Amino acid sequence: MKTSISSFVHYRFSLNEAVRRYAKMGYDQVEIWGGRPHAYWEDMNTKTLAELNDTLKETGLTVSAWIPAQFRYPTNLASPIEEMRLKSVDYIKRNFEAAAAVNAPYVSVCPGFCHVDLGWEVSWEALIKSLNELVRFAGNAESDSPTIMLEPANRWETDLVATVDDAFRLFRDMEGTPDIGLVVDTGHCSINREPLSAIPSLLSECPVHYHIDDNLGTTDDHLVPGEGRIDFNPFLANLADSGYKGALTVELGFSYTVDPDAAALRSLRWLQQNIPGYQAAEGGSK
């Protein structure tokens, strides 16, 4: 498994500076946050993408995933208002193009939320329609283009897809066998009372990317792993047994943005000490 961190926690820094800091700390990979001032799609032109690729080459870091800024705002893939839904789909497509330019393997999307006055079912159908369109878009791109990944959220962010079971139901309602995977957030699993340790075996044949963060059990705190109440040991053991070779991406919250270096380094040290059999990537440090 590889160590990775979402660049969001360093949103007060430029993206290139954040990447350099993660490399110096010893992270293996970085997950690109697609919001300003980091990688909002309107800002990612030929020049900025070339600069980011130069920084990645300079530091030796690779991209674990690309996450567009989208939770709560400014998109809702499940909106039954067609103009809003179409603009949300287009927003993800724009991010997809930027992600491909830096060889990101995944672009993650959030499930959106129901317009309560318009009804749950119409929002569910709108989400299916949006994801079908995004999967077709990704499939029409080059063979090495990113895979669309859905991230089940929590009850403050969605009333449509909060658990892995919700996601599987959604996939069954989509067209054919969709080329889509899952982003599993340990913090979401915790507050949704989802059995975290069982998830690796459920996703053995599904593309999957993991966000690792802690909480106190009631809200989505996005704490440094080990500084909340989640028992990660059974999950990490089962994840290792499943043969997972991808990234564990630390996703830290607003509470760390004033002093992000300290939190990012504590998170890395925790990962290095707790990932079974962890070995630093070539060129990295333990």
Secondary structure, DSSP 8 states (H G I E B T S, - for coil): -EEEEEGGGGTTS-HHHHHHHHHHHT-SEEEEEESTTT--GGG--HHHHHHHHHHHHHHT-EEEEEEES-TTTT--TT-SSHHHHHHHHHHHHHHHHHHHHTT-SEEEE------TTT-HHHHHHHHHHHHHHHHHHHHTS-TTS-EEEE----TTT-SS--SHHHHHHHHHHSSSS--EEEEEEHHHHHHTT--GGGHHHHTTTS-EEEEE-B--SSS---B-TTSSS---HHHHHHHHHTT--SEEEE---GGGTTSHHHHHHHHHHHHHHHSTT----TT---
